[in-house]
Amino acid sequence: MALQAGFGRTLINPPSHIPAGTWMAQKHVRASGLDMDLRATALVLSDGPLSVAIIDLDLCFLSDTQAAALRQAVHESTGIAPDRVLPFCSHTHAGPVILETYRGEGEDQVNNYVRLLPDLAAGAAVQAVQSQQPVRVEAGCGHSDIGVNRDLLLPDGRMITGCNPDGFRDREVGVIRFDSLDGEPVGSIVNYACHPTVLGPGNTLVSPDYPGSTRQIVEQLTGAPCLFLQGAAGNMGPVETFVDDAAVARRLGTRLGLEAARVFLTLDTRPVERRLKDVTASGAQLARYEDVPIDAPPPRLKLASAYVDLPVRSPLADVYESAPEQLTAWNARLSELQGGNGAAADIAVALQQVTRLALRADRMERYRSQQSLGVETQAVSMGGAALVAVAGEPYCEIGVAVKKKSPFPNKTLVAGYLGGDMMYIPTADIFACDPPPMEVDNSPYTPEAEKIVTGHLIRLLESL
């Protein structure tokens, strides 16, 4: 059976004034409106008995429970096995609050929205199944400079999250193109490593951040749907970051989208070879070429799934070890403000502290007694193109190392933010920084995790 692909999409817009953003510094709780539509975009690939659903969600991240519910809903609607449903979050920090630990203003609104997400994602997957058709596939890469290393050491010794132009970064834009057998564009996957944090604590709009306009531009220029898969973006951020103006996110997303569309338009999925046909005499000798069909096997679909055990630190970083005590103190402060006519801005700041600390306390409770954590990884190949993914936020050095050693040279996409609760996977050398960047403080893993996950992802690709 020929490789088949189909795309589907549903809107996942939350109520306009849902609690949004989880920045501890923000002084608002509820969003003031919607910047751009949030979407769930599905790609279903099939090859005989094997079917895989790849779903791109304009959300920050899912919990393990939320990811499992989404997979089950897609399975019940399409018949695709849950472990072959791969949900990815774009990781927009301007999205709605969907934390299971959220216990603040608008909690009912958050819970009601979260309950809708599995069925909305399943609706996109059903559309994708129904639109499947035989396809040809090609992949390539370009480069964009909208992302930059974000671990910045200041002269005064502080390590902050900013723009470090001298730091290691991955500029590669990966693109997979799908065409019908008669050459019409069917859709694409775009892969780039950069935190969607153009919009910061002062922004009050729900927004997909730059990935929204990236997809929009690619679709306008190619005439076909586009999935955006966030790359190994653990230490990558935008060159303009933490601003309040959504127009900046649109502009950066447009720049990335133009490069992705350029790559798409250079890709030829046809099994042909361009040969010299003849030479015509004119003012010069003019070469004429023709495309000659060549024998090429049809693209096949392969999937490799595995969990990799990453070693856990003991004790965890101070931000986790101290989270329960800090949570108790901030809960008391929040109650005091709410019971004593505290200023709205002060209440909002206290609520954001409680929200973040509750997440950290929950993670500490689950992880502190573990010697290792089983982390989901998936690899999918379609013809000569491949996608490998991990549940977590790997540093960009990991993504680059995997792409360099991949058996699919220049045609490998590396994605993070797969499935449920995701944690930073820093490089080993960054643990030695004093002070360490915040990604180290927010990672449960030891320095050895980098080498382990890099080797594992390469072997997973080789197994295809």
N, C-alpha and C positions, 0 to 999 in steps of 0.2 A: 504494500500500500504506500502511495506517495505521501510525503510529509504534508500535513494540512495545518493551517493556522487560521484563527479567527479572533477578531477583536470585539470587545464590548465595553460599554461605559455607563455608569450611573452617577448622578450628582449625590454628594454626601454633605451638602451644606447643613450646618447646624442652625438652630434658632439664632437670630441676629444678635441677641444680647446674652448669649451663653457665656459662662466663665471661660476666659481664654488666656493663654500664656501662663507660664509657670516661673517667670523670672522673680527672684526674691526681691529685686529692686523696683518692680513695677508698683505703681500707686493706684491701679484700677483692678477691679475683679472681673467685671463683665465687659465683653466686647461692645464697641459702639456701632458695629455694622460689619458688612462683608466687603472685602477688597475685590477678590475674584472668586469664582466658583471653586469649591473643593470637589475633587473627583475620585472615583474608584475606577480604574481602567484595567481591564482584564485581557490577557492574551492566553488562548488555549491552543496548545500544540498537540497533535495526535499523529501516531504512526502505527497503524495496526492496533494491537491491544494496549499500547502505552499512550496515556494522555497526561499532560501536565498543564496546570493552570498557574500563570504568573500574574499577580495582582499588585498594582501600584496604587497606594493610598496616600492622599494628601493629609497625613497625620504625623504627629511627632514620633510616637511609638505605641505599640500594643503591649498589653500585659500577656503573660503566658495563657491565662484564662481567656482573654479576648481573642488571641490568635487561634486557640483551639476551637472556640465557638464559630469563628469565621470559617475555618477549614471545614468544620462539620456542616455548616449551612451550604457551602459550595458543594460538598460531597452529596448532600441530600438532594440538591437541585440539579446536579449534572452527572452524578455517578462517578466522578473522579475521586480516587482514594484520597483521604485527608492528608496523607504524607506526601502526596503529589500536588498539593495545593500550596503554592509558595507566596505568602503575603509579604509585601515590602512596604515600608513607610518612607516617604520622601524626607521625613524628619523635620518638617517645618516647625519652628518654634513659635510661629504666629497662629498655630492651629487651636482648636477648641481643647479645653481640659477634658481628658477622658481617663484620668488616673483612678484606679479602683480605691485608692486611699483618700480620695478627695472627700472632705467633710465640711464644706463651707457653703457660703451663699450660692444658691443655684444648684445645689446638689441633686435635686430631683430632675432638673433639666439635663444635667450631665448624664445621669443614669438612664433617662429615657432615650437620649441620643445614642448612648453606647449600645442599648438594646436593639436599635435599628441597624447598626453597622453590618452585622453578619448577613442579614437579608439583602441589604443594598449591594454588598460585594457579590453575593450569590446572583443577584440580578444581572450584574455586569458579566459574570462568568457564563450565565445562560445565553446572553446575547452573543458572546464569543463562540460558544459551541454551535449555535444556530448559524453563524456566519462563516463557519469553517470552509475552506476551499484548498485545493492543492496549491502549494507555493514552492518557489525557489528562494534561496537565501544567500546573502553575501554580507560580509562584515568588513569594517575598516575603522580607521581612527584619525582624528584631527587633534587640534590643540586649542585651548582657551586659557586666558590669563585672568579670568574673573575670580579664581580661587588662589589663596595664598596660605602659607604656614601661619598658624595662629598662636603658637607658643612664643611669647615675646618676653625676654628678660630685660627689665629696665636698668638703667645705670645705678639706681638706688637699691638694687638687689631684689626688687619685687618681680615675680613671674606672673604675667597677666595674660588674658586672652585678647589678642589684638591682631595686628598685621605684622608679620615678620618676613620681609621680602628676602632675607638672607637664608631663611630656613628651607629645608627640603620640602618640595611640593610635587604633586602629580598634576600635570596640565592636560593629560590625555582625555580626549572626548571619544568614547567608544560608541559605535553605531552598528546595529544589525538591521538590515533592510530585508523586508519580505515583499515579494512580487507574486502576482498570479502567474499562471503558466503562459498567458498571452502578454505578459510584461507590464501589467498595470500595478501600481503600488498598492499594497495591502496594508502595510503598517511598518512601524519601526520600534526599536528599543534604543534609548539614549542613556548613556552611563557616564556620570561625572562625579568626582569626589570634592564636595564642598558643602560645609554646613549651611543649611538655609537659615542663616541668622543675619541677613541683611537688616531685617526688622528686629528691633530690640525692645527693652522694657517700656519705652514711651509710646510704642505703637498700640493703638486700641482696636485695630481692624483684624478680623479673622482673615488670614491670607495663606495661600500656598507658598508664599515667598517666591524666590526666583524660579523654582521649577514650574510654576504655573505658566509664566510667560514663555519659558523655554519650550514646553509642550505646544503652546499655542502657536508660536512662530514655526516650529517644525511642521505642524499640521497644515498651516496656511500655505507653506511653500512646497510641501510634498503631496498634499491632497489626501493624506491617509493618517489614521490614528497613530499616536505616539505614547509609549510608556516611558516614564523617567525612573531609572533605578539609581538611587544614591550610591556612590562608590565608597571606597575606604577613606572616610572623611574624618576620622577621629581627631586629627590635628590640622584639618583644612577648614578655612573660613573664607568668606567673601572679602574682596579688596575694599569694599565699603560696607561697614558692619555696624550693627546695633543702632541704626537710625530710626527715625519715626515716620519717614515718608515712604509710602508704598510705591511711589513712582521710581524710586531708586532700585527696588527689587525687580520691577518690571524692566527697567533698562538693562540691568545685568543679565536677567533671564533672556532678554532679546538678543544680547551679544552671544550668549551660549547657544541659543536656538539657531542663530544664523550660521554658526560654525557647524553645528550638528546637521543642519539641512544641507550645507555645502558638501559634507562628507557623504550624506545619503545620495545626493545627486551625482556623485562620482562613482558610485557602486553599480556594477552591472551584474545582474544575477543570471544572465543567459549563459549557457554552456557553448560559447563560441570563441573563435580565435580570429583576430583581425589580421588579414593577409593582404599583400600587395596584389591588386587585380590587374592593372595595366598602367601604362604611362601614356599620357596624351601630350602631344607637341603643341605648345602655345608660345607665348613670349618666353616661357620657361618650360622645362619638362615637368609636367604635372602628374603627381602620383595619385592614383585612385585605389581605394581600398574596399574590401568586402569582408563581411563577417561570415565565417565558415563554421557551421556546426561541428562540434567535436564530441566524441564519446565521453560522457561523464556520468558517474553513478548518481542516481537521485539522492537528495539529502535525506538522511535518516535521523531519527530522534533517539537520543540516549539519555538516561538519567542515572546519577549516582548519588545516594543519600547516606549520610553517616553522622554520628556525633563524635566530637573530639573532646577528650578530657583535658581541661586547662587547669593547672595548679592554682590553688587559692592561697592568698596571704594569711598569715596568722601572727599577730592580730591584723584586722583590717585597718585601713587608714583612719586617722583620728576623726575625720568628718562622719564616718560610719559608727565608730565605737562610741562617739559622744552624742550620736543622734537621739537615742531615747531620752537622755537627760535634757538635751536642748528642746526636744519636742514637748516635754512636760512643762518646761519654763515658758515656751512660746504659747502653748495652749492656755496657760494661766494668764499670760499677757493679753491674748485675744479675748478671753472671757471678761477680763477687766475692762478692756476698751469697749466691748459690745454692751456690757452692763452699765457703763458709766458715761454714755453719750460721747464716746471717743470720736475723733475726727475720722471721716471716711477714708482719707489717705492713710492714716495710721492703722486703721482696721485692715485695709487692703494689704499693707506691707506685712502685718502680723499674719494674715491668712496665707500669704505666699510663703512665709517662713514655715508655717505649720504644714502646708501642702508638700513642700520639698523635704522637710524633715521627716514627715510621715512615710514618704517613699523610701528615704534612706534607712529609717528604722525598720521598715518591713523587709528591705533587702538584707540588712544585717542579721535579722532574725533567721532568715532563710539560708544565708551563706556562711555565717561565721563558724559553724560547726563542720563545714565541709572541707575535705582535703583537696577536692577538685570539683569542677562543675562540667557537666556534659553539655556542650554547646553544639547546636544544630548547624550542619553545613549541607549544601546542596550543589550539585553541578549538573548542568544540562548542556548537551551539544546538539546542534542542528546543522548537519552537513559539516562544513569547515569552520563554523562559528561556535563559540562556547560562552556560557555564563557560569561563574562559580560564586557562591554566596555564603555568608556566615552571619549568624545571629550575634550581632555586636557592632561596636564602633571601632574597627581596626584603624591604626595609624596608616597614613598613605604609603609609607615605606613598605608595609606588608603587601598592599595592593600592587605596587610597582614590582616587587620581587616575584610575586606570583605570575604577573603578566610576562615578565622576562623569561621565566622558565616554563611557561605553559607550552604544551605540545600543539597549541593552536596559535602560532605566532602572529601578533598584530590583529588577532581576531578574537581576543578574550576579554570579556567584561568581568570585572570584579565588583561585587556589590556587598555592602553591609546591610544592617537594619532589616534582616530577615526574621519573620516570625515574632516571637514574644520578647519579653523583657531583655533589653540589650545593655551591655556594659562595655566600657572602653577597653581596648586591647592595645596598650602602648608598646613602643619598641623598648628593648631591654636597656639601652643606654640612657633613655630619658628618666629612668628611675633614679639615676645617680645625680640628677640636678638638685641643687640646693638653693632655693626651695624648688620642689617639683612642680610641674604644671598641674592644673586642676584635674586633667584627665587621669593622672596617676592617683590623686586623692580619691577619685571617683571610680577606680577600677578595683575589683576584688582579686585580680590575678597577680601572680609573681612575674618577675622579668622574663622567666623562661617561656612564658606563654607565646611571645612573638615567634620564636623559632618553631615551637610545636605547631601553631596554627598555620604558619607559612608552609612548612613541609607537608602538613596534612592536606591543604588546599591544592598544592601541586600534585600530590599523589592522587587526589580525587579526580583531577582533570586527566591525568595519565590513564586512569582506569576506564576512561571513555574511549 
